[in-house]
Amino acid sequence: MQFLSDSHGCDGWQGEMAGRIRAFDWSGTDLGPLETWPASLCNTVQLMLASPLPMVMLWGHAGYMIYNDAYSRFAGGRHPYLLGVPVELGWPEVADFNRHVVDTCLAGGTLEYRNKDLVLLRDGVPEDVWLDLYYSPVANDAGVPAGVMAMVVETTELVLSERLRQAAEDAYRADNERVRLALNAGALLGSFVWDVRNNVLSADERFARTFSFSPDQDLTNLPQHIAEAHIHPDDRPWVQECVENSVRTGEPYNAEYRVIRADGSHLWVLASGCCEFDERGQPYRFPGVLIDIHERKTAEESLLKFTRNLEQRVADEVEARLNAEEQLRQSQKLEAIGGLTGGVAHDFNNLLQVIAGNLHLLARHEPNNANVQRRVSASLAAVERGAKLSSQLLAFARRQPLSPAVCDPRKIFEGVGELLQRALGETIQIDVQLPEEPWHINVDRNQLENAILNLAINARDAMKGEGTIVLGAANTSLDRAFCAGKGIVPGDFVRVSVSDSGVGIAPHMLEQVFEPFFTTKADGQGTGLGLSMVFGFVKQSGGHVEIDSQIGEGTRVRLYFPRSLRPLIDETPGVRRQQAGGNETILVVEDNEAVRTSAVELLREEGYRVLIAANGDAAMQMLLEGARVDLIFTDVVMPGLIKSSDLAAWAKVQMPPVAVLFTSGHTRDIISRNHQLSPDTHLLGKPYGPEALLQMIRAVLSA
């Protein structure tokens, strides 16, 4: 570390964060411009920057944050936005904890926490973390505490590892205890003595019970033929051979065999003993014990069966692994394409929203100008076509917000039947095949009907307008082998299928049919988005889609949706009434200036009071400073530290709660997992018209 005693104390700082600290405008904070910092503060920052441990200094009552390179890695996506930010705003989810820290240390105290459990937002998702935290006051040149030095060491991995280790130790102790109890209970089934000279067998009570001797039998004179009769016939020659060998040679006797019990089952035992000889070398006594080895032998038999099939199982596993890897490669390719198309569609929707917003405002301002109205109508029709294209791209990218509900497949086929017949024409016959009681599925009904319509139109085109299309649904259970590499788990599914007898698809094209803009039709006869939209919808619904085809024989597309055990919900539509404007206060949070301007102008024309924020950080600052609003109208994806989900979380805990309406060109997991909206989440998709915006705002405010 370089120290420059003849220049400003901050000149000796080194590292990435040193450059960021120098470049930051500190004049708006309690620290003041960098060149006015006292030497004590500069030296403290220099020591912090040199530390390999994550360290952050909180200066002043607000706790303005200055940190080193190691802390920037701990901060993750919040870096570099945390620099110079008050700690309560930088970490809002633990604001009370940090307020206590700052107040304590500025009063001269210190704090220490070992494996402190905190819930932090990471990428908008709450996550349990464990930290070692050390806080101490930092004095100014006058010796008065003016800041807090914090050392932050994340111990999450260590805590989780310790828990796993403790669980393993507990399991090990439990196993040992079971072994000890088994030994105490006694695996010993009894003992016996065979008087070789007199050929008399004597034993204890447990031995007699094992061989099913009569309870009143004299244990000092047991008939040997009863014991021999209860040895499994296949094992008797082996037992006799072991006994004769021990009597002849004096070697220990150890014979494993099966004893037939009274109920007809068998018990594996180990008879162990040795023959004793007199001074003349003649056998005269044969003592031994009987040990229960049934559990071990059962395990050995299971292991033997397993090893016999091991080679075949390995071959099956290798084949399944290769298939799964191929499925994974295909999935990753489609996922990469989906990410690209989703991003393009998001930006495209923002552009369409700017165009649509200004067109609608122009039409409202020139109600009596026929030329303006005609051109605006033509332009809005083009916007709608662009929005439909964007919606198809978002469906493939799995960014289309879904509203799933429990559905009966029969109702779906009944609802789509008339529409299909009109769309396909009279020369196409439709054969619907449904089970008597199809299982329920949890899907977005409108999207599923669109998917069936898309597949049916493709089938019609493949048959050149004549023939029979088979639509079907079937209950099916999928096993682990089928689900490997497909992104679904084994269980009950409903299979929806659309089959035709058309020209078919060449094998080399089947791997590409789900990619956007790929089509087997002639130029000008298809967009190539139908199957990609179906693929994205099914995957987003937690299902799987397969297609198989033979040239000249036709094509079959099968959609698999997980079975839902929840009951059907009555979805009788209510009467929707056009809502008028209001005088409430709305906070508009939108980073796109053109989109923001058109929305604000429309809302103000309707009589609303409008506050404006260019991002979530500015919006949160306004709300924390006391701005009173009735509704937050926010874009989903914005730059900055504060996300739209953070604004929604803040709004939910207010008394009373503040209404929130999201808008976006496409959603991300920041709103909901897999883009399936929860019932209390309100989303207005871009591009939207003035009627849709005003109606949605009234509906959310009324709710």
N, C-alpha and C positions, 0 to 999 in steps of 0.2 A: 504494500500500500504506500502510495506516494503522499508525503506531507509537504505542503508549500508554505513555509512559515512567513514568507515575505509577500503573500498575496491573500486574497479572500479565502477563508477557511473552506469554502465549498468547492474550490478549484481542484482539490485533490481527490474528489470522488471519482470512482471508476465503475464500469459495468453498465448494463442496459438501463437499469432503473436510474442510475445517476444521470444519464442523458435525459430521461423522461422528466425527472425532477427539475433539472435546469430549464427544460423547455416549457414547463407548466407555468401558467400565470397565477402567482400566489397572492397577488394584490387584493383579490376579493375575499381572502380568508383572514383569520386572526393572526397568521404568521407574517403577513405583509410581504413586500417584494423580496426576492431571494437575496439581493445585495444588501438588505438591511438585517439579515439574520445574524444573531449574536454568535460569537465564536463557540460558545458552549453547545448551542444547537447544531451548528455545522459539524462539530467534532462527534456529537452523539450520532448524527445521521451517517457520518463517515464510518464509525464503528459498526453501525447496523448494516450498511451496505457491504461491509467486509465479512459479515457473518454468513456461514453456509446454512444456518438454520433459518426457517421462516420467521421474520420479525417485522412488526409494524408499529409505528409511532402514531399515537392519537393526540393531536395538539389542540389545546384550548378546551373550553367547555363543550364546544360542538364536536370535538374529537376528529379534526381533519386528518385524513389518513396519508401517511408517508411510509413506504415499505420497500423491502429489498427484493432481489431477483428470486430468492427462494419462496417468498410469500406470494409473488406474482404467479408462480406455478400452482400454489395451493388455491389461489383465488379462482383459477380456471377461467371460465367465460366472463367473469366480472372484471378481469384485468383487460385493458388499462383503465377502465372507467372508474375504478375505486380511488385512483390517485386524486388527492385534494378534495374528496367527498366526505361529508360528515358520516361517522361510522353508523349512526342509526339509519341513515338513508342508504348507505352501501349494503348493509345487512339488515333489512327491515324485519326479517323473520325472527331475529334475536335482538331486536332493538332494546327491550327492557333489560336484558342481561348486560349489553354493552353500556347502557346508561349507568347501571350500578357500578360497573368497572371504572368508568371515567370519574364518577363522583367520588368513589372511594380513594382512588390514587391521587386525585387533585387535592384531597384532604390529607395526603401524606401517607396513606396506607398502602399495603401490598396485598396481592391476591395470588393464590396458587390452586390449580385444579389438576387432578390426575385422572385421566380417562373420563373427562367430562363428556356427557352424552348430550348432543345438540341435534336438532333437526334443521338442516340447511337446504335451501333450494338449489339444485344443480340442474341446469338446463330446464328450469321451470318445474322440476319434479322434487317433492320433499324426500329427503334421504337422511337416515340416521348416520351420524358420524361421531367418533370418539376422539377427543383431543386432550393433550397435555398443554395447559395454559399457565403462563407466568406473567404477572403484571406488576410493574414497579413504577413509581413516579419519576419524572424527568424534570429537573430544576432548571429555571432560567438563570441568567447571570446574577440575579439578586438572591439566588438560593431558594426561591419559592417554587413549589411544584406547578409546572405549567403544562405538562403533557404526561402521557402514559407510554411506557415502552412495553410492548407485548411480544412474547415469544410463543409461537404456535407450532406445535408438533402433532401431526395427525397420527393417531394410534389405532385407527379403525381396523386395519389389517391385523395388528397385534391382538386386539381385543377379540376379534372373530376367531383368530387362530387359537387363542387361549381357551375360548369357549369350546372349540372343536376338540382341543387336547383334553379338557376337563371331561367332556362327554365320552371320549375314548377311554379315559381312566375309569370313569364310572362303569362303562360297559365291561371293562376288564375286571374290575372288582366284582361286578355282578356275576360274571362267568366263573371266577374263582370261588365265589360263594356257592354257586350251584354245584361246582365240582366237589367242594367240601361237604355240602349237604348230602350229595349222592354217596360219597364215601362213608359218611356217618350212617346214612340209611342202610348202607351195606349192599354192594354188588354181590356179596358172598351169598350163594344160594344154599349152602350147607356143607357139611363135611361127612366123610365116610371112612370106614376101615374094612378091608377085605382080609379075612383070615384065610390065607392061601392053603395052609395045611388042612384045615377042616372045611374049607369052602363055605364059610359063613360070612354074610355081609351085615354089618351094623352101621348105623348112621344117626344123625340128629333129626329133629322134627322137620326142619326146613327142607332137608334132602328128601325126606319121605313125602312131603307135600308136592315137591317138584315132580316126582315120579308117580304121583297119584296112588300111593299106598293107602290102604284102609286106615282110618283114624285110630282104630283099636289095635293096629298091628304092633307086635313087639319090636321095638327099634333095635334090639340086640340080635334079632334073627329075622332078617328081611329076605324073602324069596327073591333070588336073583332073576328068575324068569320074568317077574313083573317089571323090574327095572329095564331089562333088555327089551321087553315088548314095547316100552314107551320110547325107545330110541328110533328115530326115523329109519325105515327099512333101507334107504339108500346109504345111510351112514354106519350101519351095524358092522359091515366087513372092515371098515376103516378103524372103528373103535376096537374091535377084537384084535386087529393087527397091532395097534399101538400097545394094548395091554400085554400081548404075548412078547413083544419086543422088549418092553420094560422088565418083564419077569425073566426073560432069557439073558439080557445083557446088563441089567441094573441101571440103564439110562433113565432119565426123568420121563415121566408119562405126561404128555400134553396132547389132549385130543379135543378138537372143536367139533361139535355135532348138534343135531336138533333133537329136542325132546318134544314128543307129542303130548299136548295137554288134554285135559278132560273135555274141553269144548271143541277139540279137533284142530285148533291152531297149533303152531309150533314155536318153540323158544330155543334160541341159540345159546349154548352153554360151552364153557371151557372146563373140562375135567383135568385137574393137575395133581400129580402125586409122584410117588416113587416106591419101588419095591425094596423091602428090607430083607436081609439075608442073615442066617444064623452063622455060627462059627464054622460050620462045615460048608458054607456057601450055598445052602439050600434056601429058597424063598419061603418065608413063613408069614409075612405081614405086609399089607399094601395100603397105607393111609393116603388120603387125598382130600381135595376140596373141589366144590362145584361153584363156578363163577358165572354170573350173568353177562353175556357179551352180545345180547340180542341187538341193542342199539347200534353197536359198532358194526356188526355183520350186515345189518340193514343198510347202513351208510355205505359199506363196501359194495354191496350189491347194486346200490344206486349209482355209485361211482363207476362200477364195471359197465353198467348199461350206458352210462354217459360216455365213457372212453371208447366203447365199441362204435358209437355214432359220431365221435368227435371229428373224424376226417370229413365225413359228409357235412357235418354242421359247419366246419371251417369253410368248406367250399361254398356252402349256401351263404354264409356270412360275407365271404369275399365278393360273391356275385351281387348280393344285396348292397354291399358298400359301393361297388362300382356303379350300380344303378342310382344309388343315393347321390354319389358325387356328380353324376351326369345331371340329375335333377337339380342339384345345387348350382352347377355351372349355368344351367338354363335360367334358373331363378335369379341368380346374380346378374346375368345379362339383362333380363327384363327389368330388374330393379334399377339398374344403372340407367337404362333408357327411360324408365318411369320417372326417376329423379330429374333428368334433363327436361322431359316434356312437362313435368309438373312446374318446374321453375319458369319455363317459357310461358305456360298458360297463365301463371300468376302475374307476370309482367304484362301479358297480353290483356288480361282482364282489367288491370289498372288503366291501360290505355283506352280500352273500350268504355270504362267508367267515366273518364274525362270527356270523351266524345259524347257519350249518352247524356251526361249531366248537362253539358252546355247546350246540346240540341233541345233537351226538354225545357231549359230556361229560355232559349230563343223562341220556342213555340208558345210559351206562356206570355212572353213579352210582345209577340206579334200575332194575337189571336185572329185578326181580321185580314191578314195578308195571305191570300190564297197561294201565291208562289212560294212564300216561306214555308207555309204548312205542308205543301206538296213535297218540297225538297227535304224538309225535316222528316216527313214520314218515310221517304225513300231511304234516307240515311239511317233512320232508326231500324228499318227492316234489315239493312246490311249489318248493323250492330248486333241484332238478334242472331243473324246467321253466324257471325263471328263468335258470339257467346255460346252458341250450340257447339261449334267446333272446339272451343276451349273446354266446354263441359265434357266432351268426349275424351279429350286429352287428359283431363283431371281424373276421369273415371279409370283410364288405364293406369295412371300414376298412383292410384289409390289415395287421391287427395280430395275426392268428392265427398262432402258431408252426407252421411246417410241418416235416415230416420227409421231404424228397424222396428218392427213390431211382430208379434207372434201371428203367423198366418197358417191357414189351411190350404194346402196345394190345390184342392178341388176348387176353392173359391177363386184362386188365381187363374186357373185354366178356364173357369166359367167367365171371368171378367175379360179375359183376353181373346176369347173365341170369336166374338163378332168382329172385333178389330182385325184379327188375323184374316178372316174371310174377305173383308173389304180390301185389305192391303194385298192379299195374294191373288185375288181374282177367282172367277168361277171355274177355271180349268184345273185348279189345284184342289185336291181332296185332302182333308185333314182327319187323321185317325188318332183319337185321343185315348190313351191307355192309362188308367189310374187304378190303384188298389182300392179295396172297399173302405179301408180306414187308413189313409196315409198319415204319417206322423206330422206333427207341427214343426215349422221352422221359423226362426227369428231373422227376418230379412226386411229390407226396404221393398215394399210391394211394387211401387212404381218402377224401381230399377230392375226388378226381376221381370216384370212384364215387358219392359223395353228390351231386356236381354233375349227373352223368348221371341219377340217380334224380329229382332235383328237376325237371330239364327234361322227363323222361318223364311225371311226374305232371302238370305243366302242360299237356303235349300231350294227355294223356288227358282232362283237364277241358275243354280247348278243343274236343275232338271229342265231348263229352258221353258219354264211356264207350264209344264204339264206333268202330272203324276201325283203321287200321294206322299204327304209329309206325316211322319209318325211322331206325335208328341206324347211323352209319357212321364210318369213319376213313379218311383218305387222305393219302398223301405229297404234299407240294406245296412249291414254291419261290416265295417272295414277293420281288417286286422293290422298288426304291426308291420308285416311284410309289405302290404299294399301302401301304407302311409309313409314308409321310409323315404326321406328326401322330398316329400311333397308339402311340408309345412303344416300338416294336420296330424291330429292324434287319433289313435284307434278308438272306435266307438260306433254309435248309431248315427246314420246319415240318411237324408232323403236325396235320391238321385233323380234329377230332372234331365230328360234327354230329348234331343231333336234329331231325327234321322231322315235321310233322303236317299233316293236311288239315282242320283245324278252322275256327273262325269267323274267325280272323285278328285283327289288332290295327290300329286306326286309325292313320294316319301321324302325327297330332299327339301320340299317346301313346308312340310308339316312343322318343322322346328321354328319356322318364321311366321306362321299364320297369326300369332298373337302380337307381333310387333306392330306399332302404329305405322300407318301409311303403306303397309305391305298388303297387296291384294293379288289374287289369281285372276281377277276379271280384266277385261280389255280396258284400254285407256278411256277415261271418261265415264266408266260404268260403276265405279266404286271409289270411296274415299280411303279404304283400308283402315277405318277406325272402328268398324262394327265389332269384330272379334276382340280387338284390344280393349274396347270398352267392357265387353262381357268378362274378359279375363280380370281386369282390375276390380270390377264390382264383386265377382265371386271371391277373389282373394281377400278383398277388404271385408267381406262378410264372414271370414273365417273358414271358407270352403276351398274346393279344389275343382279344376276344370281339366277335362281330357278330350282329345279329339283323335279319332282313328278313321282312316279312309283307304279305299282301294280304287285304283283307276278303273273306271267303267262300272263300278259296283255301288258307289255312293259314299256318303260321309255320315258319321254319327258323332255328335257333340254331347258330352255328359257333364252335368254340373252337380257337384256334391255339396250339400249344405248340412251342417250339424243339426241333429234333432234337438228340438226344444221341448222341455217337459212343462213349461209354463202354460197356463190356460189362455184361451183366446180372449181378447178384449173387444168389447163392443165399440166399434169405430164409427158410429152414426155421426155424420158430419153436422155440425151446428150451423146456424144461419150467420153468415159473416156480414157485418155492417160497416160501411165506410165511416171511418173516424175523422172527425174534424181536427183542425190544428189546436194548439193549446198555448198557454203562456208559461210553461215550465222552463227551467234552466237546463240546458243540455251541454255537456262537455264533449266536444268533438276532438278525438285524438287520431291524427292521420299524418304520416310522414310525407306523403305525396302532396305537394302544394296544390297542384291543379285539381286533384280529387277533393281535397279539403275545401278549396274555395267554392266549388260548385255546390257541395253539400251544405256549407255554412250559409250561402246565399239563399238556397231553397228554404232552409229551416227558419231563417230570419223573416222571409216573406210570409211564412205561415204564422208568425207571431211569437215564435220561441225566442227566449234569451239564450244566446250562444257564447260559450267560452271556448277558446282554441288552444290546443297544445300540439306541437309538432312531433312529440314522441312520448313514451311512457314516463321518462324521467321528469319532463316538464309537467306532465299531468299530475304525477304523484306529488311534486313540489307544491303545485297549486292546491291540491286537496289537503295536504298536511298543513298548509298555511291558513286553512279555514274556508276555502271556497265552498259554497253550498250549491250542490247540483241535485237535480232530480233523476238524471239519466246520464250514463257514460256511453257514448257512441264511439267505439274504438276499433281500429284496424287490428287484425290478429298478429301480423308479423311486422315488427318495427325494430329499428336499431336502438341501441342503448341498453342500460342495465335493467331497467324496470320493464317487464314484459306485460302483455295484455292480461295474462292470467294473474299477475300480481295485482293489477288494478281491480280485477274481478274479486280476488280474495279480500282486498281491502273493503270493497263495496259491500260484500256479504256480511261483514262483521259490524257494520255501522248500525246505529239505532235511530230511526228505522233503517233497514238495508236500502242501498242505492241500486236502482235498476241498471243493468248493463246489456247493451246490444253490440254484438261483434259484427264485423264485416270483413270480408277477405276475398281475394281472387282464388284462394284455396286454403284449406285448413292444414294445420300441422298438429302434432301430438300435444302442443301447448294447450289446446282446448280439450281434447279428449283422446283416449287411447284408440288407435286405428280409425280416427275421424268419425266415430259414431257418437252423435251428439247426445248428451244426457238431457233428461226432460227439462231441467232448469237452465239450459243453455240456449240463448237466442242468437241466431246467426242469419245475417242478410248477405247473400252471395253477390259478388260483383260480376258483371255490371248490373245495377239496379235502376229502376225508374223512380220518379218522384212519388207516384202513387204507392209503389211498394215500400219506399222508405217511410213515408208518412203513416201508412197503415201499420207497419211493423212497430214504429215508435209508439203509436197510440196503444197497440196491443200490449207491448212490454210495460208501458207506464200503467195501463189499467190492471195488468196482472199484479 
